[in-house]
Amino acid sequence: MKKKRMSILLVLVLGVFFVSSTDAISVSAQWNPKSEKEVQSKENHSHEGENQNSEFLLKRAAELGIETKGKNSSTIAHEVKAVFIKKQAESLGLDIEGKDSEQLMKEIHELHIKSQAKVLDINTKGKDIKAIATEVHNALILKRAKKLGISTKDKEIEKVASEVFEKEIKDEAKELSIKTEGMETKEIAHDIHKMKVKRQASELGISDNGKEFHQLAFEVHKAKVNKLAKELGVRADGKDFFQLASEVREKQLIKVANDIGMDTEGKSTLELMNEIIINHEEKAQELNLFPMVHRHYH
């Protein structure tokens, strides 16, 4: 069974409660039910950029109050990841006492899946999380296939998922004038993401000279959060970046929900996020609400 690895780097880059990437934890609106268990990154696994830019990693650790003396980069990265996962869990109202990162990620996954099921009107009574995840996955694929005009007749769901992913990525690449000949779909998706981050960096006046991509992405994300905080009237005084980013995202989601006439009564930030992603995707794309969320179809 194919499994995904959690990208420590991505957790560093995002620092918010929703994180996802082509090789990362899948807590976005499209979760792959085939990945039964999140695989924790081990010390002997290398991650792009982690060892190439220890200064970036040390800075993230310092911001979180993590002691780094005498530790190698892999250990530091693991500890940073663990802190961010705990922060994500706390922001979702989960009890973190006595739980390791793997258990917390499992609970975060379950919250997301159940939230998505609620948006999709999927009955969850008496079903385990794997069964619910499968229904959510299939419903999202069929919804997107219909929108894209992709035939689902006599096709396995994963075949449909592959076709949906390929069409969406290639359509976006075409819009961005990215050459795709001879490239795999995931490679194209990676190039799209890199181009978008570099464009945003340019728009924000951030130089990409001599920077690893993950460092540039983090700087772009941080600049955008700070910019939004000012626009939305969120004060940054005495707050760490994770707290600020979470507050900004919550206020942004509520504003968008109100603007498009969504009922926000009694809904958590997570529920609002999933409802916007699933039922109001065009608006989310228009406002670039979830720029770091990549779709996972297979």
C-alpha positions in Angstrom: 0.0 0.0 0.0 1.4 3.4 -1.0 2.0 5.7 1.9 2.8 9.4 2.2 5.5 10.9 4.2 4.9 14.0 6.4 7.0 16.9 5.2 8.6 18.6 8.1 9.5 21.5 5.8 5.9 22.1 4.8 4.9 22.4 8.5 7.6 25.0 8.8 6.5 26.9 5.7 2.8 27.0 6.6 2.6 27.4 10.4 -1.2 27.3 10.2 -3.8 24.7 11.0 -4.4 23.6 7.5 -1.3 22.1 5.8 -1.0 20.0 2.7 1.4 19.5 -0.1 2.3 17.0 -2.8 4.3 14.9 -0.3 2.9 16.1 2.9 0.2 15.6 5.5 -3.1 15.4 3.9 -5.6 17.4 6.0 -7.0 19.4 3.1 -10.3 19.0 1.4 -9.1 16.1 -0.6 -7.7 13.4 1.8 -6.5 10.1 0.3 -8.2 7.2 2.2 -5.6 4.8 0.9 -3.1 6.4 3.3 -4.2 4.6 6.4 -1.6 6.1 8.6 0.7 9.1 8.5 4.3 8.1 8.4 6.4 10.0 10.8 9.7 11.4 9.3 12.7 9.6 10.7 16.1 10.9 11.2 17.7 9.1 8.3 15.2 10.5 5.8 16.4 13.6 4.0 13.9 16.4 3.1 14.5 19.0 0.4 16.2 22.0 1.8 16.4 20.9 5.4 20.1 20.2 5.4 20.8 22.7 2.7 19.7 25.7 4.8 20.3 25.1 8.5 20.0 28.8 9.2 16.4 28.8 8.1 15.7 25.8 10.4 17.5 27.3 13.4 15.5 30.5 13.0 12.2 28.6 13.0 13.4 26.7 16.1 14.4 29.9 17.9 11.0 31.4 17.2 9.4 28.5 18.9 11.8 28.5 21.9 13.3 25.2 21.0 16.9 24.5 22.3 19.1 23.6 19.4 22.6 23.3 21.0 24.2 19.9 20.3 21.4 18.7 18.0 21.6 17.8 14.3 19.2 19.4 11.8 17.0 16.3 11.5 16.4 16.3 15.3 15.7 20.0 15.3 13.3 19.6 12.4 11.5 16.8 14.1 11.0 18.9 17.3 9.8 21.9 15.3 7.3 19.7 13.4 6.0 18.3 16.8 5.5 21.8 18.1 3.5 22.9 15.1 1.4 19.8 15.2 0.5 20.5 18.8 -0.3 24.1 17.9 -2.6 22.8 15.1 -4.3 20.4 17.5 -4.8 23.0 20.1 -6.3 25.4 17.5 -8.8 22.7 16.7 -9.8 22.3 20.3 -8.1 18.9 20.7 -6.7 17.7 24.0 -3.0 17.3 23.5 -2.1 16.0 27.0 0.1 12.8 26.8 -0.3 12.4 23.0 2.6 12.1 20.5 2.6 13.7 17.0 1.3 10.6 15.3 -1.8 10.4 17.6 -2.5 14.1 17.2 -2.2 13.9 13.4 -4.7 11.0 13.5 -7.1 13.1 15.5 -6.6 16.1 13.2 -7.3 13.9 10.2 -10.5 12.6 11.8 -11.8 16.1 12.5 -11.2 17.1 8.9 -12.8 14.1 7.4 -15.9 14.4 9.6 -16.1 18.1 8.8 -16.0 17.3 5.1 -18.6 14.6 5.5 -20.9 17.1 7.1 -20.5 19.6 4.3 -21.2 16.8 1.8 -24.2 15.5 3.7 -22.6 12.1 4.2 -24.2 10.1 7.0 -21.4 9.0 9.4 -23.5 7.2 12.0 -22.0 3.8 12.9 -19.1 4.1 10.4 -15.4 4.0 11.2 -13.2 6.8 10.0 -11.8 4.8 7.0 -15.3 4.2 5.7 -16.2 7.9 6.1 -12.9 8.9 4.4 -13.6 6.7 1.5 -17.0 8.2 1.0 -15.7 11.7 1.3 -12.9 11.0 -1.2 -15.3 9.4 -3.7 -17.9 12.2 -3.4 -15.3 14.9 -4.0 -13.8 13.1 -7.0 -17.3 12.7 -8.6 -18.2 16.3 -7.8 -15.0 17.5 -9.6 -15.4 15.1 -12.5 -18.9 16.4 -13.2 -17.7 20.0 -13.1 -14.9 19.2 -15.5 -17.1 17.1 -17.9 -15.1 13.9 -17.2 -17.0 10.7 -17.9 -17.2 8.4 -14.9 -19.0 5.5 -16.7 -17.5 2.1 -16.1 -14.4 3.6 -14.4 -12.8 2.8 -11.1 -12.9 5.8 -8.8 -9.1 6.1 -8.7 -9.0 6.2 -12.5 -11.5 9.1 -12.4 -9.3 10.7 -9.7 -6.2 10.5 -11.9 -8.1 12.0 -14.8 -9.4 14.8 -12.7 -6.0 15.6 -11.2 -4.3 15.5 -14.6 -6.9 17.8 -16.3 -6.9 20.4 -13.5 -3.2 20.6 -13.4 -2.7 20.8 -17.1 -5.5 23.4 -17.5 -3.8 25.5 -14.8 -0.4 25.0 -16.4 -1.8 26.2 -19.7 -3.2 29.3 -18.1 0.3 30.0 -16.7 2.0 29.2 -19.9 4.0 26.4 -18.3 5.4 23.8 -20.7 4.2 20.3 -19.9 5.6 18.2 -22.7 7.3 15.0 -21.4 6.5 15.9 -17.7 4.5 13.9 -15.2 1.5 15.5 -13.7 3.0 15.8 -10.2 6.1 17.5 -11.7 3.8 20.0 -13.4 2.0 20.6 -10.2 5.3 21.3 -8.5 6.3 23.8 -11.2 2.9 25.5 -10.9 3.4 25.9 -7.2 6.9 27.3 -7.6 5.9 29.8 -10.2 3.0 31.0 -8.0 5.3 31.5 -5.0 7.9 33.3 -7.1 5.2 35.6 -8.6 3.9 36.4 -5.1 7.4 37.1 -3.9 7.9 39.6 -6.7 4.5 41.3 -6.0 5.4 41.6 -2.3 8.9 42.9 -3.0 10.7 39.8 -1.7 13.9 38.9 -3.4 14.4 35.2 -4.2 18.1 35.7 -4.8 20.1 32.8 -3.3 17.2 31.4 -1.3 16.0 27.8 -1.1 12.5 27.5 -2.3 11.1 26.5 1.1 12.7 29.6 2.6 11.2 31.8 -0.1 7.8 30.2 0.4 7.9 30.8 4.1 8.9 34.5 3.6 6.0 34.9 1.2 3.5 33.3 3.5 4.7 35.4 6.5 4.5 38.6 4.5 1.0 37.8 3.3 -0.2 37.0 6.8 1.3 40.3 8.1 -0.3 42.2 5.3 -3.7 40.6 5.9 -3.4 41.2 9.6 -3.2 44.9 8.9 -6.1 44.8 6.4 -8.3 42.8 8.7 -7.4 44.8 11.9 -5.8 41.8 13.7 -3.2 43.1 16.2 0.1 41.3 16.3 1.2 42.5 19.7 2.6 39.7 21.9 1.6 36.9 19.5 3.8 34.3 17.9 3.5 33.9 14.2 1.4 30.7 14.4 -1.2 32.5 16.6 -1.3 35.5 14.4 -1.7 33.3 11.3 -4.5 31.4 12.9 -6.3 34.5 13.9 -5.9 36.1 10.5 -7.2 32.9 8.8 -10.2 32.7 11.1 -11.1 36.4 10.5 -10.6 36.0 6.8 -12.8 32.9 6.6 -15.6 34.6 8.5 -15.4 37.6 6.3 -15.5 35.5 3.1 -18.4 33.4 4.5 -20.4 36.5 5.3 -19.6 38.0 1.9 -21.0 35.0 0.0 -24.0 34.6 2.3 -23.0 31.5 4.2 -24.6 30.6 7.5 -21.7 30.9 10.1 -23.8 30.3 13.2 -22.2 27.7 15.5 -19.6 26.7 12.9 -15.9 26.3 13.7 -13.2 27.7 11.5 -12.5 24.2 10.3 -16.1 23.8 9.2 -16.1 27.2 7.4 -12.9 26.3 5.6 -14.2 23.0 4.3 -17.5 24.4 3.3 -15.8 27.2 1.3 -13.3 24.8 -0.3 -16.0 22.3 -1.3 -19.0 24.4 -2.1 -17.5 27.8 -3.0 -14.3 26.9 -4.7 -14.4 29.6 -7.3 -14.6 32.3 -4.6 -11.7 30.6 -2.7 -9.6 30.6 -5.9 -10.5 34.2 -6.7 -9.3 35.4 -3.3 -6.4 32.9 -3.2 -7.6 31.7 0.1 -5.8 28.4 0.2 -2.7 28.9 -2.0 -0.7 26.1 -0.4 -3.4 23.4 -0.5 -2.7 20.9 -3.3 -5.3 18.4 -4.3 -4.7 14.7 -3.6 -6.6 12.4 -5.9 -4.4 9.3 -6.1 
